[in-house]
Amino acid sequence: MRLVHLSDLHLGFRQFQRTTPTGINQREADVERSFTSAIDRAIALKPQLVLVGGDVFHTVRPTNPAILHAFAQFSRLRRELPNSIIVIVAGNHDMPRSRETLCILRLFTPLGIHVVDMEPQRLRFPELGLSILAVPDLPPGSVSLDPDPSAQYNVLLIHGEVEGVIPAYAEHTDRAALTIPVAAVSAPEWAYVALGHYHVYKRVGPNAYYSGALDYTSSNVWGEIEEQAAHKLPGKGMIERDLVTGRQTFHRIPPGREFLDLPRIEGRGMSAPDLDAALAAAVARASGGIEGKVVRAVARNVPRHIARELDHKALRDFQRRALHFHLDTRRPEVIRRDASGGPGRRPSLAEMLRNSLRSRVLASDIDHETLVELGLHYLREAEQVSAVRDTPAAVQER
């Protein structure tokens, strides 16, 4: 008996101010393409069981194009795999904040898909010796994770955070409500544990795995990319698992857009022309060029006055060629030694804005992390405009 496990589709995700010829946000279209590729692969594999670990949509109230695309692809999956069991649990991005509001995922129920949103459900299939405990993102302590003693194959499908799994770079990003003890997903009775929420492919127990997201849709994609490189992970994709033999395959799904992190530049002691030359060289050496990609260039120890004197005409050209080009100039660390506090690094404006927005009380339909991401985006734009205005006209037009 084979299953396919995918998660964190985040349909409707939008980023950057670029659109397709039909007016759709380009990143939204990229994410749709990644999901279509995943459905193509699932149909080709012909599994008996398809498990979706939540966060089908990026927001509780997705756009009409996102809903239509999801419905079309899940309809295609059901049509091509009429005898397969398909189960979806709601993630934190899918769960309405009021119990009086219906979860958008119920739209897929008429297709013959098992949708689990407001409370856990145990789905039994005696003819297969199979029992699936499906658990959406719920408050801590509200779920009992016990295998079915009468089943030959126990499968747990759950959206949440396994204790100790979330790395430091993601600790203050989007958090799930449900915290899962490591022991609960490590019980030998589980033939497989399909986890959703964490966007990087990861093993967390003997038979327990996060499949990761299908595309780069978190608030810290560069942290994900660094983690994938550090652990030699294949990238984004989904898991195929044989419950009888335990054989497992990770199927890589190429994301809809390439993300390129250029080699770090040590800016200490560099003049503005030196840094301009280093940036141009890094872009020139980029494999396949930067055209149409999401690109980050990090330059450490760059004083503010040097950043202001950079060739902003060249930077605008990089931005034009890439889908998005982000120059991250990091100023030398400032150590506070006066009587107002102990030694330490002075928080940056971005850190102050992030902390302020995260502590702000919001209306129920506004997502904190979406607000933070938008605020930081506008801050970067404001800093770039300020840098251009502070630069002499002769430098701007070099």
C-alpha positions as a printed NumPy array, in Angstrom:
array([[  0.   ,   0.   ,   0.   ],
       [  1.602,   3.258,  -1.149],
       [  0.87 ,   6.82 ,  -0.075],
       [  1.866,  10.273,  -1.246],
       [  2.387,  12.991,   1.357],
       [  2.47 ,  16.686,   0.441],
       [  1.826,  19.826,   2.437],
       [  1.94 ,  23.616,   2.708],
       [  0.711,  24.536,  -0.762],
       [ -0.024,  28.173,   0.221],
       [ -2.131,  28.86 ,  -2.843],
       [ -2.891,  32.565,  -3.182],
       [  0.537,  33.581,  -1.855],
       [  1.579,  36.963,  -3.28 ],
       [  4.958,  38.653,  -3.266],
       [  6.739,  41.473,  -5.105],
       [  5.117,  43.935,  -7.466],
       [  5.313,  41.939, -10.673],
       [  2.33 ,  40.505, -12.56 ],
       [  1.747,  38.071, -15.391],
       [  0.347,  39.282, -18.747],
       [ -3.11 ,  38.329, -17.421],
       [ -2.703,  40.491, -14.313],
       [ -1.996,  37.764, -11.718],
       [  0.775,  38.354,  -9.208],
       [  3.805,  36.537, -10.622],
       [  4.659,  34.715,  -7.405],
       [  1.032,  33.623,  -7.031],
       [  1.242,  32.134, -10.523],
       [  4.558,  30.443,  -9.627],
       [  3.013,  28.768,  -6.579],
       [  0.054,  27.584,  -8.657],
       [  2.484,  26.049, -11.148],
       [  4.323,  24.195,  -8.37 ],
       [  1.047,  22.721,  -7.116],
       [  0.044,  21.653, -10.632],
       [  3.399,  19.875, -10.987],
       [  2.818,  18.078,  -7.679],
       [ -0.609,  16.89 ,  -8.824],
       [  0.949,  15.694, -12.093],
       [  3.483,  13.635, -10.13 ],
       [  0.876,  12.232,  -7.722],
       [ -1.296,  11.082, -10.634],
       [  1.696,   9.432, -12.296],
       [  2.572,   7.56 ,  -9.078],
       [ -1.003,   6.204,  -8.659],
       [ -0.892,   5.795,  -4.866],
       [ -3.721,   4.252,  -2.853],
       [ -3.576,   7.146,  -0.38 ],
       [ -2.93 ,  10.901,  -0.78 ],
       [ -2.305,  12.918,   2.4  ],
       [ -2.295,  16.736,   2.424],
       [ -0.836,  18.186,   5.635],
       [ -2.56 ,  21.57 ,   5.668],
       [ -2.032,  25.198,   4.649],
       [ -3.665,  24.567,   1.301],
       [ -4.258,  28.319,   1.105],
       [ -2.078,  31.175,   2.281],
       [ -4.961,  33.008,   3.948],
       [ -8.227,  32.029,   5.6  ],
       [-10.065,  34.07 ,   2.962],
       [ -8.263,  33.208,  -0.278],
       [ -8.794,  35.008,  -3.567],
       [-11.15 ,  33.626,  -6.186],
       [ -8.287,  32.641,  -8.564],
       [ -6.646,  30.637,  -5.754],
       [ -9.912,  28.86 ,  -4.945],
       [-10.608,  28.082,  -8.598],
       [ -7.106,  26.707,  -9.167],
       [ -7.258,  24.516,  -6.062],
       [-10.675,  23.152,  -7.001],
       [ -9.584,  22.425, -10.572],
       [ -6.459,  20.544,  -9.468],
       [ -8.13 ,  18.525,  -6.696],
       [-10.936,  17.68 ,  -9.154],
       [ -8.32 ,  16.439, -11.611],
       [ -6.651,  14.38 ,  -8.875],
       [ -9.966,  12.756,  -7.944],
       [-10.896,  12.138, -11.587],
       [ -7.556,  10.475, -12.404],
       [ -7.362,   8.495,  -9.129],
       [-11.018,   7.541,  -8.56 ],
       [-10.222,   4.726,  -6.124],
       [ -7.598,   6.506,  -4.037],
       [ -8.262,   7.825,  -0.543],
       [ -7.57 ,  11.578,  -0.313],
       [ -7.379,  13.28 ,   3.097],
       [ -6.755,  16.958,   3.862],
       [ -6.265,  18.482,   7.316],
       [ -6.537,  22.219,   7.949],
       [ -3.377,  24.123,   8.806],
       [ -3.041,  27.376,  10.724],
       [ -3.427,  29.361,   7.486],
       [ -6.681,  27.52 ,   6.689],
       [ -8.333,  27.595,  10.109],
       [-10.935,  30.338,  10.641],
       [-10.531,  32.262,  13.877],
       [-14.208,  31.885,  14.733],
       [-16.013,  28.558,  15.091],
       [-19.023,  30.209,  13.462],
       [-17.038,  30.584,  10.22 ],
       [-16.813,  27.57 ,   7.93 ],
       [-13.381,  26.453,   6.762],
       [-12.841,  27.045,   3.039],
       [-11.423,  23.517,   2.678],
       [-14.939,  22.066,   2.978],
       [-15.376,  23.167,  -0.614],
       [-13.53 ,  19.971,  -1.586],
       [-15.795,  17.573,   0.321],
       [-18.249,  17.083,  -2.607],
       [-15.32 ,  15.766,  -4.642],
       [-15.141,  12.76 ,  -2.33 ],
       [-12.176,  14.131,  -0.394],
       [-12.004,  13.702,   3.384],
       [-11.574,  17.197,   4.873],
       [-10.761,  17.481,   8.593],
       [-10.842,  20.969,  10.069],
       [-12.478,  21.798,  13.43 ],
       [-11.661,  18.602,  15.368],
       [ -9.627,  15.404,  14.94 ],
       [-11.178,  12.486,  13.1  ],
       [-10.225,   8.825,  12.901],
       [-10.918,   7.446,   9.453],
       [-11.115,   3.652,   9.298],
       [-10.814,   1.524,   6.166],
       [-11.171,  -2.093,   7.425],
       [-10.86 ,  -3.622,   3.954],
       [ -7.301,  -2.209,   3.835],
       [ -6.455,  -2.764,   7.493],
       [ -5.91 ,   1.005,   7.587],
       [ -6.691,   3.625,  10.212],
       [ -5.904,   7.318,   9.682],
       [ -5.942,   9.753,  12.596],
       [ -6.337,  13.177,  10.954],
       [ -5.544,  16.175,  13.189],
       [ -5.855,  19.842,  12.107],
       [ -4.004,  22.724,  13.767],
       [ -5.634,  22.953,  17.216],
       [ -4.718,  24.484,  20.608],
       [ -2.057,  22.626,  22.643],
       [ -3.312,  19.872,  24.907],
       [ -6.546,  19.427,  22.965],
       [ -5.549,  16.291,  21.055],
       [ -4.929,  12.698,  22.101],
       [ -2.558,  10.99 ,  19.674],
       [ -3.255,   7.295,  20.163],
       [ -2.909,   4.657,  17.425],
       [ -5.829,   2.33 ,  16.677],
       [ -4.972,  -1.074,  18.22 ],
       [ -7.286,  -2.887,  15.802],
       [ -5.61 ,  -1.603,  12.624],
       [ -2.784,  -3.245,  10.727],
       [ -1.547,   0.118,   9.43 ],
       [ -1.836,   3.227,  11.594],
       [ -1.229,   6.557,   9.875],
       [ -1.153,   9.942,  11.597],
       [ -1.806,  13.046,   9.475],
       [ -1.24 ,  16.191,  11.536],
       [ -0.447,  19.889,  11.177],
       [  1.67 ,  21.41 ,  13.936],
       [  5.119,  21.912,  15.439],
       [  7.038,  18.936,  16.781],
       [  8.922,  20.031,  19.91 ],
       [ 12.509,  21.069,  19.222],
       [ 12.235,  20.891,  15.427],
       [ 11.805,  24.555,  14.469],
       [ 15.32 ,  26.038,  13.953],
       [ 16.446,  29.371,  15.377],
       [ 15.982,  31.279,  12.107],
       [ 12.252,  30.36 ,  12.067],
       [ 11.435,  30.687,  15.771],
       [  9.82 ,  34.102,  15.387],
       [  8.079,  33.503,  12.079],
       [  4.689,  31.954,  11.41 ],
       [  3.824,  29.593,  14.303],
       [  1.282,  26.77 ,  14.499],
       [ -1.092,  26.499,  17.452],
       [ -0.489,  22.787,  17.978],
       [  2.715,  21.66 ,  19.705],
       [  3.415,  17.95 ,  19.254],
       [  5.557,  15.921,  21.696],
       [  8.371,  14.003,  20.009],
       [  7.282,  10.82 ,  21.795],
       [  3.803,  11.053,  20.269],
       [  5.11 ,  10.838,  16.694],
       [  7.832,   8.312,  17.556],
       [  5.529,   5.512,  18.758],
       [  6.382,   2.299,  16.868],
       [  2.673,   1.661,  16.245],
       [  2.634,   4.426,  13.643],
       [  3.359,   2.986,  10.21 ],
       [  3.737,   6.57 ,   9.015],
       [  3.334,  10.09 ,  10.429],
       [  2.634,  12.779,   7.811],
       [  3.396,  16.229,   9.198],
       [  2.549,  19.674,   7.89 ],
       [  3.608,  23.232,   8.821],
       [  7.406,  23.204,   8.634],
       [  8.524,  24.122,   5.107],
       [ 11.712,  22.014,   4.893],
       [ 11.81 ,  18.235,   4.326],
       [ 12.759,  16.702,   7.673],
       [ 12.652,  13.401,   9.548],
       [ 11.5  ,  13.828,  13.16 ],
       [ 10.852,  10.228,  14.223],
       [ 11.373,   6.639,  13.044],
       [  8.46 ,   6.926,  10.576],
       [  7.611,  10.618,  10.987],
       [  8.362,  13.266,   8.365],
       [  7.654,  16.815,   7.353],
       [  7.317,  16.761,   3.578],
       [  8.08 ,  20.499,   3.441],
       [  6.358,  23.104,   1.284],
       [  5.991,  22.889,  -2.485],
       [  7.435,  26.363,  -3.05 ],
       [  9.188,  29.186,  -1.184],
       [  6.286,  30.867,   0.594],
       [  7.549,  31.486,   4.142],
       [  8.701,  34.811,   5.602],
       [ 12.314,  33.559,   5.673],
       [ 13.   ,  31.719,   2.43 ],
       [ 16.741,  32.429,   2.656],
       [ 16.874,  30.618,   5.994],
       [ 15.184,  27.646,   4.315],
       [ 17.645,  27.71 ,   1.447],
       [ 20.623,  27.833,   3.831],
       [ 19.211,  24.904,   5.827],
       [ 18.629,  22.855,   2.681],
       [ 22.193,  23.498,   1.549],
       [ 23.661,  22.714,   4.986],
       [ 21.9  ,  19.326,   5.134],
       [ 22.265,  18.571,   1.399],
       [ 18.511,  18.354,   0.983],
       [ 16.996,  18.059,  -2.507],
       [ 14.747,  21.136,  -2.158],
       [ 10.964,  21.243,  -2.447],
       [  8.773,  18.252,  -3.177],
       [  6.695,  15.446,  -1.689],
       [  7.092,  11.999,  -0.166],
       [  6.117,   8.592,  -1.522],
       [  5.959,   5.833,   1.108],
       [  5.195,   2.121,   0.924],
       [  3.489,   1.115,   4.188],
       [  4.246,  -2.579,   3.646],
       [  7.989,  -2.38 ,   2.945],
       [  8.765,   0.992,   4.548],
       [ 10.494,   2.088,   1.36 ],
       [ 10.407,   5.852,   0.94 ],
       [ 11.222,   8.238,  -1.912],
       [ 11.349,  12.022,  -1.881],
       [ 10.141,  13.376,  -5.211],
       [ 11.615,  16.786,  -5.913],
       [  9.19 ,  19.296,  -7.423],
       [ 11.143,  22.153,  -9.023],
       [  9.684,  25.415,  -7.648],
       [  7.959,  27.777, -10.023],
       [ 10.795,  30.306,  -9.677],
       [ 14.52 ,  29.966,  -8.981],
       [ 15.84 ,  31.629,  -5.819],
       [ 19.49 ,  32.633,  -6.02 ],
       [ 21.564,  33.607,  -2.979],
       [ 24.78 ,  35.198,  -4.27 ],
       [ 28.077,  34.561,  -2.431],
       [ 28.553,  36.842,   0.585],
       [ 30.607,  40.006,   0.144],
       [ 32.849,  41.243,   2.965],
       [ 32.515,  45.006,   2.687],
       [ 34.858,  46.027,   5.474],
       [ 37.291,  48.629,   4.138],
       [ 35.598,  48.814,   0.73 ],
       [ 34.769,  52.098,  -0.963],
       [ 31.483,  52.467,  -2.848],
       [ 33.171,  51.811,  -6.235],
       [ 34.839,  48.715,  -4.748],
       [ 31.476,  47.393,  -3.576],
       [ 29.874,  48.253,  -6.918],
       [ 32.555,  46.182,  -8.669],
       [ 32.118,  43.269,  -6.239],
       [ 28.351,  43.24 ,  -6.792],
       [ 28.747,  43.38 , -10.567],
       [ 31.237,  40.496, -10.439],
       [ 28.906,  38.38 ,  -8.273],
       [ 26.018,  38.961, -10.679],
       [ 28.215,  38.183, -13.704],
       [ 29.325,  34.877, -12.15 ],
       [ 25.752,  33.755, -11.342],
       [ 25.08 ,  30.448, -13.056],
       [ 22.435,  30.985, -15.703],
       [ 22.314,  34.718, -15.008],
       [ 19.833,  36.531, -12.777],
       [ 17.082,  37.031, -15.356],
       [ 13.65 ,  36.243, -13.92 ],
       [ 15.043,  34.945, -10.617],
       [ 14.594,  36.056,  -7.019],
       [ 18.077,  37.186,  -6.026],
       [ 19.699,  38.207,  -2.752],
       [ 23.127,  39.792,  -2.38 ],
       [ 24.437,  40.142,   1.179],
       [ 27.28 ,  42.587,   1.882],
       [ 28.529,  42.632,   5.464],
       [ 30.098,  45.522,   7.358],
       [ 28.946,  48.262,   4.989],
       [ 28.574,  51.678,   6.684],
       [ 25.458,  53.63 ,   5.81 ],
       [ 27.348,  56.345,   3.958],
       [ 28.947,  53.732,   1.678],
       [ 25.546,  52.189,   0.93 ],
       [ 24.238,  55.63 ,  -0.032],
       [ 27.08 ,  56.15 ,  -2.484],
       [ 26.484,  52.923,  -4.422],
       [ 25.655,  52.959,  -8.111],
       [ 21.878,  52.931,  -7.816],
       [ 21.452,  52.982, -11.578],
       [ 23.226,  49.596, -11.714],
       [ 21.087,  48.312,  -8.858],
       [ 17.938,  49.35 , -10.697],
       [ 19.202,  47.417, -13.723],
       [ 19.67 ,  44.299, -11.578],
       [ 16.127,  44.777, -10.285],
       [ 14.81 ,  45.082, -13.837],
       [ 16.528,  41.898, -14.979],
       [ 15.546,  39.758, -11.979],
       [ 12.008,  39.163, -10.786],
       [ 13.302,  40.645,  -7.543],
       [ 16.8  ,  41.768,  -6.54 ],
       [ 17.439,  42.448,  -2.864],
       [ 20.7  ,  44.02 ,  -1.729],
       [ 21.137,  43.35 ,   1.981],
       [ 23.822,  45.722,   3.258],
       [ 24.584,  44.967,   6.888],
       [ 26.189,  47.762,   8.853],
       [ 29.039,  47.072,  11.281],
       [ 27.725,  45.932,  14.651],
       [ 27.343,  48.762,  17.148],
       [ 28.241,  48.025,  20.767],
       [ 26.508,  50.131,  23.423],
       [ 28.822,  51.055,  26.326],
       [ 27.053,  53.989,  27.987],
       [ 25.257,  54.062,  31.323],
       [ 21.79 ,  53.6  ,  29.82 ],
       [ 22.281,  49.844,  29.472],
       [ 24.75 ,  46.997,  29.359],
       [ 26.93 ,  46.234,  26.336],
       [ 24.998,  44.818,  23.425],
       [ 23.994,  45.285,  19.845],
       [ 21.673,  48.197,  19.137],
       [ 18.488,  46.883,  17.463],
       [ 18.075,  47.859,  13.829],
       [ 15.056,  49.75 ,  12.552],
       [ 13.831,  46.553,  10.878],
       [ 14.042,  44.647,  14.175],
       [ 12.213,  47.432,  16.015],
       [  9.464,  47.463,  13.361],
       [  9.176,  43.656,  13.426],
       [  8.825,  43.54 ,  17.224],
       [  6.335,  46.41 ,  17.236],
       [  4.064,  44.85 ,  14.612],
       [  4.16 ,  41.421,  16.25 ],
       [  3.003,  42.877,  19.575],
       [  0.224,  44.94 ,  17.991],
       [ -3.39 ,  43.903,  18.613],
       [ -5.041,  43.246,  15.24 ],
       [ -8.494,  42.629,  13.872],
       [ -9.349,  38.938,  13.733],
       [ -8.98 ,  38.617,   9.966],
       [ -5.471,  40.113,   9.768],
       [ -2.482,  37.783,   9.94 ],
       [  0.437,  39.079,  12.046],
       [  3.18 ,  37.647,   9.841],
       [  1.582,  38.983,   6.667],
       [  1.515,  42.44 ,   8.274],
       [  5.169,  42.104,   9.355],
       [  6.256,  40.986,   5.881],
       [  4.39 ,  43.925,   4.288],
       [  5.83 ,  46.407,   6.81 ],
       [  9.401,  45.239,   6.192],
       [  8.814,  45.4  ,   2.433],
       [  7.732,  49.055,   2.673],
       [ 10.646,  49.83 ,   5.008],
       [ 13.134,  48.465,   2.455],
       [ 11.479,  50.49 ,  -0.287],
       [ 11.631,  53.631,   1.858],
       [ 15.316,  53.08 ,   2.634],
       [ 16.096,  52.616,  -1.066],
       [ 14.245,  55.824,  -1.967],
       [ 16.037,  57.659,   0.845],
       [ 19.408,  56.372,  -0.322],
       [ 18.765,  57.573,  -3.874],
       [ 17.64 ,  61.011,  -2.7  ],
       [ 20.71 ,  61.397,  -0.498],
       [ 23.008,  60.52 ,  -3.377],
       [ 24.393,  63.397,  -5.51 ],
       [ 22.829,  63.56 ,  -8.971],
       [ 26.152,  62.834, -10.65 ],
       [ 26.449,  59.558,  -8.698],
       [ 22.823,  58.554,  -9.383],
       [ 23.338,  58.769, -13.146],
       [ 26.801,  57.195, -13.361]])
